[in-house]
Amino acid sequence: MTPVSINDYLNKENPWTARLLGLTPFQKNRDIQQVENEYNLDKYAKLLEFDFKSPAEYKAKEFEQAGLHPIKGKVFISKGDEIFQTTVENARNTYYDLIKSIIKKYSSEHICELGGAYGFNFEHLGANAYGGDYSKNAVAIGKKLGMDVCEFNYYTENDYDFIKPDSTIFTSHSIEQIPDATVIINHLEKQKSKINYVVHFEPTIVAERTTLLGLLRNKYLELNDYNRNLITVLKGRNDIEILELKTDIFGLVPLNTTNLIVWKFK
Ligand SMILES: C[S@@+](CC[C@H](N)C(=O)[O-])C[C@H]1O[C@@H](n2cnc3c(N)ncnc32)[C@H](O)[C@@H]1O
């Protein structure tokens, strides 16, 4: 893992430099149509054409389709405000190690990943992992692989009924796709008797960011119309206890960093 400067990461080669500076227009509207186009009809529809036998093979294809060697490809990652260059393999292993150590701490009989696509995180969540995702094509891949996955939409109250008693809820970069998290927390509240802990590995706007990289991260989230308020929604409720909150613990993409948020209903 090689430490690099912000200039090695954000320069003319990276299209995000011009977007963040306002030189190239960019503004997404992250409604369900955007998710349908970007994930269901593009990314997961393309993957569904392959007939692999393991989630690892589908994951490797995802990297290949993004122009990266799934093991040796070089990527930028971040820890806090420090940026490094490393291999895809090392970046992913670091992320999975983080997931495993946190889930071990907040384990339940079942671990439910919401927005978990075809279930490629399940092996790091434990034997009783199950989940749901909006994308029909991702769910079709998961079912082909024998995963316990179903169709699930964050915006639909009844979809949360599939949550099993004695569950830890886990999310990784899927609430990122929901600009306003209020609806999610309201729907989870209806299931609270079944939920022991909620563990988020999620990007969100963090009002306390003051550094150049921190402010660029907030701008990046705004331009993508990613989540703006997961932390403020949780902090604003008196029926929720936040157990852990660590911002920018890791960045598989240094502009789109993972914040660790663990909470439970009181
Ligand atoms: C960036 S991917 C993250 C996938 C996986 N959790 C991970 O750790 O990489 C975002 C996922 O969120 C799902 N998603 C987006 N909007 C959703 C919604 N309204 N309800 C459920 N899942 C949604 C997408 O289909 C996609 O699988």
The ligand as an SDF file (V2000), in Angstrom:
LIG
                    3D

 27 29  0  0  0  0  0  0  0  0999 V2000
  -23.4290    0.4970   -4.8560 C   0  0  0  0  0  0  0  0  0  0  0  0
  -24.4340   -0.9450   -4.8400 S   0  0  0  0  0  0  0  0  0  0  0  0
  -23.9710   -1.7000   -3.3060 C   0  0  0  0  0  0  0  0  0  0  0  0
  -24.1480   -3.1720   -3.3050 C   0  0  0  0  0  0  0  0  0  0  0  0
  -23.6210   -3.8930   -2.0770 C   0  0  0  0  0  0  0  0  0  0  0  0
  -24.4030   -3.6390   -0.8940 N   0  0  0  0  0  0  0  0  0  0  0  0
  -22.1500   -3.5860   -1.7990 C   0  0  0  0  0  0  0  0  0  0  0  0
  -21.7280   -3.6140   -0.6430 O   0  0  0  0  0  0  0  0  0  0  0  0
  -21.3820   -3.3510   -2.7570 O   0  0  0  0  0  0  0  0  0  0  0  0
  -26.0280   -0.2410   -4.4670 C   0  0  0  0  0  0  0  0  0  0  0  0
  -27.1050   -1.2790   -4.3700 C   0  0  0  0  0  0  0  0  0  0  0  0
  -28.2810   -0.6530   -3.8320 O   0  0  0  0  0  0  0  0  0  0  0  0
  -29.4030   -1.1780   -4.5050 C   0  0  0  0  0  0  0  0  0  0  0  0
  -30.5210   -0.2170   -4.3670 N   0  0  0  0  0  0  0  0  0  0  0  0
  -30.6000    1.0220   -4.8760 C   0  0  0  0  0  0  0  0  0  0  0  0
  -31.8010    1.5770   -4.5850 N   0  0  0  0  0  0  0  0  0  0  0  0
  -32.4870    0.6560   -3.8620 C   0  0  0  0  0  0  0  0  0  0  0  0
  -33.7870    0.6300   -3.2960 C   0  0  0  0  0  0  0  0  0  0  0  0
  -34.6490    1.6540   -3.4300 N   0  0  0  0  0  0  0  0  0  0  0  0
  -34.1560   -0.4650   -2.5960 N   0  0  0  0  0  0  0  0  0  0  0  0
  -33.3190   -1.5250   -2.4640 C   0  0  0  0  0  0  0  0  0  0  0  0
  -32.0760   -1.5720   -3.0080 N   0  0  0  0  0  0  0  0  0  0  0  0
  -31.6600   -0.4870   -3.7040 C   0  0  0  0  0  0  0  0  0  0  0  0
  -28.9130   -1.3410   -5.9470 C   0  0  0  0  0  0  0  0  0  0  0  0
  -29.7280   -2.2070   -6.7080 O   0  0  0  0  0  0  0  0  0  0  0  0
  -27.5030   -1.8850   -5.7020 C   0  0  0  0  0  0  0  0  0  0  0  0
  -27.4870   -3.2820   -5.6110 O   0  0  0  0  0  0  0  0  0  0  0  0
  1  2  1  0
  2  3  1  0
  2 10  1  0
  3  4  1  0
  4  5  1  0
  5  6  1  0
  5  7  1  0
  7  8  2  0
  7  9  1  0
 10 11  1  0
 11 12  1  0
 11 26  1  0
 12 13  1  0
 13 14  1  0
 13 24  1  0
 14 15  1  0
 14 23  1  0
 15 16  2  0
 16 17  1  0
 17 18  1  0
 17 23  2  0
 18 19  1  0
 18 20  2  0
 20 21  1  0
 21 22  2  0
 22 23  1  0
 24 25  1  0
 24 26  1  0
 26 27  1  0
M  CHG  2   2   1   9  -1
M  END
$$$$
